[in-house]
Amino acid sequence: MNTAIVFAGGSGTRMGSAVPKQFLELDGKPVLAWTLELFQAHPQIDRIRIVAAKDFHGRVEALCADYGISKCAGIAEGGATAQDSIYAGLRAAEAGGDAPDTIVLLHDGVRPYVEPEVITANIEAVKRHGNAVTFTPCFETIVISRDGETIDALPYRRESYTAQAPQSFRLGDILAAHERIRARPGGYTDMIDQATICWTLGIPIHLVKGNRGNIKITTPEDIVTLEALIRARRAAHG
């Protein structure tokens, strides 16, 4: 069983929009619809579970109906933070009957341009290695600065990558990792994503190469970029 867990809890603050960014229009369709359709169309995805703020459950249900997201197996209520929401989604999958060995692909609702081959590669990597974190190589130099004024470290670009999504695991494994982090005094402090959680716990992480354009919508410029990519892909495929 392969379950996509899609997180749709953004507020749109950095977009400068009164509408949460997952519901903004992207080339005539809500961002979240684009994302859900990726998993709806993928033959190896059996279920889709969505995590959203309770106030938006009705809107998400309507969106699923409008765009034929028949694989939707439920909408869970998000938590106070991103990691709390991910934990809620994992617990909802467990409560909904997903077995501990179910492969769960954790994905951002505002990351609507992942290629089907990347989803497939995530599933295969979990089968072989136990987990998968999508990445792309960095094409610009990464610097590390603690004060934002001087450089403390400068890793070689050939060794630098950007972690993206999906980030994929066996349900039982990633739930256990969350439980360990939640039991620490600092809880989710500095836990940006599942890769950070695994790294903190000393769990080896397997990388899966992603596609360019698999960006997480954060600013208005990202909408412009993705619309250009979508139109270019449409033109290329007639």
Buried (B, 14 or more C-beta within 10 A) or exposed (E): BBBBBBBBBBEBEEBEBEEBBBBBEBBEBBBBBBBBBBBBEBEBBBBBBBBBBEEBBEBBBEBBEEBEBEBBBBBBBBBEBBBBBBBBBBBBBBEEEBEEEBBBBBBBBBBBBBBBEBBBBBBBBBEEEBBBBBBBEBEEEBEEEEEEEEEEEEEEEEEBBBBBBBBBBBBBBBBBBBEEBEEEEEEBEEBEBBBBBBBBEEBEBBBBEBBEBBBBBBEBEBBEBBBEBBEEEEEEEE
